[in-house]
């Protein structure tokens, strides 16, 4: 599996995988998809599995729940814009995952998949790893009888992407069957799930999600021209407060009469 793309270096790897008739999994960063949607589309159309690798390559366990949701949902949204589907698998950068992160991902219908074989190709630029060291590592693993290891490589950087074809050749020569995560883990399917349905329900053209001013926490919940969405609640630009207090009951500036209280956006 390859992380941190799509990039200018992904194409060459795709060509090599095609020559070897191999399908792999690419965990993509949302902000990179924004600049290289053509590469993502080519990767998907070639039959490779696409997974989510957050929007900004953030250490998810250091973020608030709302920030975690934004990292995953925004990435899912832009992937859907490009290839028309939402992945059911994601990988946390830096292995920065805890119970809170796992719960957020599971709520969104995303399966968390990390790795068991780290190539450490990310350390190539500063000499922490060498191409030969990576080749030796994969050659040893390929001949060890290790069942279904999940490899971590990267197509987002020139040095790591340049080494990847050599790793493929080693695995092919050893008779190793290289498969997507969907096939390797026996998943029900690489795309779809509740997050896909979520995004589809909110907007047919994928320009809205559950966090914008027109779909704040719930599809179709508009904050209006005087409000804005924050933490899945509508807040008012005027008369500071959220749409649910006595000064902004169901709308900004809609005050409840004396001796009444705002409940469910209605003064009672």
C-alpha positions as CSV (number, residue, x, y, z in Angstrom):
1,X,0.0,0.0,0.0
2,X,1.2,3.5,-0.8
3,X,0.6,6.7,1.2
4,X,0.7,10.5,0.7
5,X,-0.3,10.8,-3.0
6,X,-1.5,11.6,-5.5
7,X,1.7,13.3,-6.6
8,X,3.9,14.0,-9.7
9,X,5.6,10.7,-9.0
10,X,2.6,8.4,-8.9
11,X,2.3,8.0,-12.7
12,X,5.6,6.1,-13.1
13,X,4.6,3.7,-10.3
14,X,1.2,3.2,-11.9
15,X,2.8,2.3,-15.2
16,X,5.1,-0.3,-13.5
17,X,2.2,-1.8,-11.6
18,X,0.3,-2.1,-14.9
19,X,3.2,-3.8,-16.6
20,X,3.2,-6.4,-13.8
21,X,-0.6,-6.7,-13.7
22,X,-0.7,-5.8,-10.0
23,X,-3.4,-4.0,-8.1
24,X,-2.5,-2.1,-5.0
25,X,-4.0,0.3,-2.5
26,X,-3.3,4.0,-2.5
27,X,-4.1,6.0,0.7
28,X,-4.5,9.6,-0.5
29,X,-4.3,13.0,1.2
30,X,-7.3,15.2,0.5
31,X,-5.3,18.4,-0.1
32,X,-3.1,16.5,-2.6
33,X,-6.2,15.4,-4.5
34,X,-7.2,19.0,-4.8
35,X,-4.1,19.7,-6.9
36,X,-3.8,16.3,-8.7
37,X,-7.3,15.0,-9.3
38,X,-6.2,13.6,-12.7
39,X,-3.7,11.3,-11.0
40,X,-6.3,10.0,-8.5
41,X,-8.8,9.4,-11.3
42,X,-6.1,7.5,-13.3
43,X,-5.3,5.4,-10.2
44,X,-8.9,4.5,-9.6
45,X,-9.6,3.7,-13.3
46,X,-6.6,1.4,-13.3
47,X,-8.3,-0.8,-10.8
48,X,-6.4,0.2,-7.7
49,X,-8.1,0.6,-4.3
50,X,-8.4,4.1,-2.9
51,X,-8.3,4.9,0.8
52,X,-8.4,8.0,3.0
53,X,-5.3,9.4,4.6
54,X,-6.8,12.6,6.0
55,X,-6.9,16.0,4.5
56,X,-3.6,17.5,5.9
57,X,-1.7,14.5,7.1
58,X,-2.5,15.5,10.6
59,X,-1.7,13.4,13.8
60,X,-5.3,12.6,14.4
61,X,-5.0,11.7,18.1
62,X,-3.9,15.3,18.8
63,X,-7.0,16.9,17.3
64,X,-10.5,17.6,18.6
65,X,-13.3,15.4,17.6
66,X,-14.6,18.1,15.2
67,X,-11.2,18.5,13.6
68,X,-11.0,14.7,13.2
69,X,-14.4,14.6,11.5
70,X,-13.3,17.5,9.2
71,X,-10.1,15.7,8.2
72,X,-12.0,12.6,7.2
73,X,-15.2,14.0,5.7
74,X,-13.5,16.7,3.6
75,X,-11.1,14.0,2.2
76,X,-14.1,11.7,1.5
77,X,-15.9,14.6,-0.2
78,X,-13.1,15.5,-2.6
79,X,-12.5,11.8,-3.4
80,X,-16.2,11.5,-4.3
81,X,-16.0,14.5,-6.5
82,X,-13.2,12.9,-8.5
83,X,-14.1,9.2,-8.7
84,X,-17.8,9.2,-7.7
85,X,-17.4,7.0,-4.6
86,X,-16.2,7.1,-1.0
87,X,-13.7,4.7,0.4
88,X,-14.5,2.5,3.3
89,X,-11.0,2.3,4.6
90,X,-8.6,4.9,6.0
91,X,-5.1,5.0,7.5
92,X,-4.0,7.4,10.3
93,X,-0.8,9.3,9.6
94,X,2.1,8.5,12.0
95,X,0.0,5.7,13.5
96,X,-1.4,8.4,15.7
97,X,-4.6,6.7,16.7
98,X,-6.4,6.2,20.0
99,X,-9.8,5.0,21.1
100,X,-11.4,8.4,20.4
101,X,-10.1,8.4,16.8
102,X,-11.2,4.8,16.2
103,X,-14.7,5.7,17.4
104,X,-15.0,8.7,15.2
105,X,-13.8,6.7,12.2
106,X,-16.2,3.8,13.0
107,X,-19.1,6.2,13.3
108,X,-18.4,7.4,9.8
109,X,-18.3,3.8,8.6
110,X,-14.5,3.8,8.0
111,X,-12.3,0.8,8.8
112,X,-9.0,1.8,10.3
113,X,-6.1,-0.1,8.6
114,X,-2.4,0.6,9.6
115,X,0.6,-1.6,8.6
116,X,2.8,-4.4,9.7
117,X,5.8,-3.9,7.4
118,X,7.2,-0.4,7.4
119,X,9.7,0.2,4.5
120,X,10.9,3.4,6.2
121,X,11.2,4.8,2.7
122,X,10.2,8.2,4.2
123,X,13.7,8.3,5.7
124,X,15.5,8.0,2.4
125,X,16.0,11.8,1.9
126,X,18.2,12.2,5.0
127,X,19.9,8.8,4.9
128,X,17.9,7.1,7.6
129,X,17.1,4.4,5.1
130,X,18.7,3.3,1.8
131,X,17.3,1.8,-1.3
132,X,19.3,-1.4,-0.8
133,X,18.1,-1.6,2.8
134,X,14.5,-1.5,1.6
135,X,15.2,-4.2,-1.1
136,X,16.9,-6.4,1.5
137,X,14.0,-6.0,3.9
138,X,11.4,-7.0,1.3
139,X,13.5,-9.8,0.0
140,X,13.8,-11.3,3.5
141,X,10.0,-10.8,4.2
142,X,9.0,-12.3,0.8
143,X,11.0,-15.5,1.6
144,X,10.0,-15.8,5.3
145,X,6.6,-17.3,4.9
146,X,5.0,-14.3,6.6
147,X,1.2,-14.4,6.0
148,X,-0.5,-11.3,4.6
149,X,1.9,-8.5,5.8
150,X,0.6,-5.0,5.0
151,X,3.4,-2.9,3.7
152,X,3.8,0.8,4.1
153,X,5.4,2.6,1.1
154,X,4.9,6.1,-0.3
155,X,4.2,7.6,-3.7
156,X,4.1,11.1,-2.4
157,X,7.9,11.7,-2.6
158,X,10.4,11.3,-5.4
159,X,12.9,9.1,-3.5
160,X,10.3,6.7,-2.1
161,X,8.4,6.5,-5.4
162,X,11.6,5.7,-7.2
163,X,12.3,2.7,-5.0
164,X,8.8,1.3,-5.2
165,X,9.1,-0.4,-8.6
166,X,12.2,-2.4,-7.4
167,X,10.2,-3.6,-4.4
168,X,7.4,-4.8,-6.8
169,X,10.0,-6.7,-8.8
170,X,11.3,-8.5,-5.7
171,X,7.9,-9.6,-4.7
172,X,7.0,-10.8,-8.1
173,X,10.3,-12.8,-8.4
174,X,9.6,-14.4,-5.0
175,X,6.1,-15.5,-6.2
176,X,4.3,-13.3,-3.7
177,X,0.7,-12.4,-4.6
178,X,0.3,-8.7,-4.2
179,X,-3.3,-7.7,-3.5
180,X,-5.5,-4.7,-2.5
181,X,-6.4,-4.3,1.2
182,X,-10.0,-5.2,0.2
183,X,-8.9,-8.6,-1.1
184,X,-6.2,-9.2,1.5
185,X,-8.5,-8.4,4.5
186,X,-11.7,-9.9,3.0
187,X,-13.6,-6.6,3.3
188,X,-17.2,-6.4,2.2
189,X,-16.2,-3.8,-0.4
190,X,-13.8,-0.9,-0.9
191,X,-16.4,1.8,-1.4
192,X,-19.8,3.0,-0.2
193,X,-21.0,2.8,3.4
194,X,-22.7,5.4,5.6
195,X,-20.3,8.3,4.8
196,X,-21.0,7.9,1.1
197,X,-24.7,8.0,1.7
198,X,-24.2,11.0,4.0
199,X,-22.6,13.1,1.4
200,X,-25.0,12.0,-1.3
201,X,-28.0,12.9,0.8
202,X,-26.8,16.4,1.6
203,X,-26.0,17.4,-2.0
204,X,-26.3,15.8,-5.3
205,X,-23.5,17.9,-6.7
206,X,-21.2,17.3,-3.6
207,X,-20.7,21.0,-2.8
208,X,-22.2,20.7,0.6
209,X,-21.5,18.6,3.7
210,X,-22.7,18.3,7.3
211,X,-20.7,21.3,8.5
212,X,-21.5,24.1,6.1
213,X,-24.1,26.8,6.7
214,X,-26.8,24.9,4.7
215,X,-26.3,21.5,6.4
216,X,-25.2,22.3,9.9
217,X,-25.1,19.0,11.7
218,X,-28.2,17.8,9.9
219,X,-28.9,17.7,6.2
220,X,-31.0,20.8,5.2
221,X,-30.4,22.6,8.5
222,X,-29.7,26.2,7.3
223,X,-28.1,28.8,9.6
224,X,-29.5,31.6,7.5
225,X,-27.9,34.8,6.2
226,X,-27.2,36.0,9.7
227,X,-25.7,32.8,11.1
228,X,-22.8,30.4,10.6
229,X,-22.1,26.8,11.4
230,X,-19.5,25.9,14.0
231,X,-19.2,22.6,15.8
232,X,-22.3,21.3,14.1
233,X,-24.5,24.1,15.7
234,X,-25.7,27.3,14.1
235,X,-24.4,30.5,15.7
236,X,-25.4,34.0,15.1
237,X,-23.2,36.9,13.8
238,X,-25.4,39.3,15.7
239,X,-26.7,38.9,19.3
240,X,-23.9,36.5,20.2
241,X,-25.2,33.0,20.9
242,X,-26.4,29.9,19.1
243,X,-29.8,29.3,17.5
244,X,-31.3,27.8,20.5
245,X,-30.9,30.3,23.3
246,X,-33.6,32.8,24.3
247,X,-32.2,35.6,22.1
248,X,-31.9,33.5,19.0
249,X,-34.6,31.0,19.1
250,X,-34.8,29.3,15.7
251,X,-33.3,32.3,14.0
252,X,-30.8,35.0,14.7
253,X,-32.4,37.9,16.7
254,X,-35.7,36.0,17.4
255,X,-36.1,36.7,21.1
256,X,-38.4,34.7,23.3
257,X,-41.0,36.8,25.2
258,X,-40.6,37.3,28.9
259,X,-41.3,34.2,31.0
260,X,-40.8,31.8,28.0
261,X,-37.8,29.6,27.2
262,X,-36.4,28.4,23.9
263,X,-36.8,24.6,23.5
264,X,-36.1,22.9,20.2
265,X,-36.0,26.3,18.5
266,X,-39.5,27.2,19.8
267,X,-40.3,29.6,22.6
268,X,-42.4,27.8,25.2
